[in-house]
Amino acid sequence: MSELDTAKANSIAGRSYLRAGLLGGALTLVLYQLLLFSFAPEWSYAIAWAAGLALAALLFPPTLLSDARLGWQGQAVMAVIHVASFLLGLGILRAIVEQTGMERLAILASVLATAVFVFLAMRMAFRPAGQS
């Protein structure tokens, strides 16, 4: 595969991953708001986050789960990044709810922070060799 073909494949994969993330994030926001009617903010976040990740994984499986180019080590790194993003988001949500009581708005800061975290972590973890 030429460098141009590799660049195109990476661009397509990146857009697919972005679509999966946007869809998962949107589902997380909507579902979280609905779940707050019955559950505490932490449980609402956990359920909504898992549902968003599951939906994105169902719609874009090569991007999230079985990208053969990554191998098992790369998939393990992706899993660690996503678990870390969940814990980061949960911590942010808890802190905002405890400090302000604004459980309906806390999710916005949480989703924004985790989106930035996942983007940067993935860029750092999967940067091609030789790039800084």
CORFEN-V680501 format. One record per helix or strand. SS is the DSSP state (H for helix, E for strand). FROM is the first residue (numbers start at 1). TO is the last residue. If there is no record, write none. Layout:
# CORFEN-V680501
SS;FROM;TO
SS;FROM;TO
This chain:
# CORFEN-V680501
H;3;35
H;41;59
H;61;64
H;71;100
H;103;125
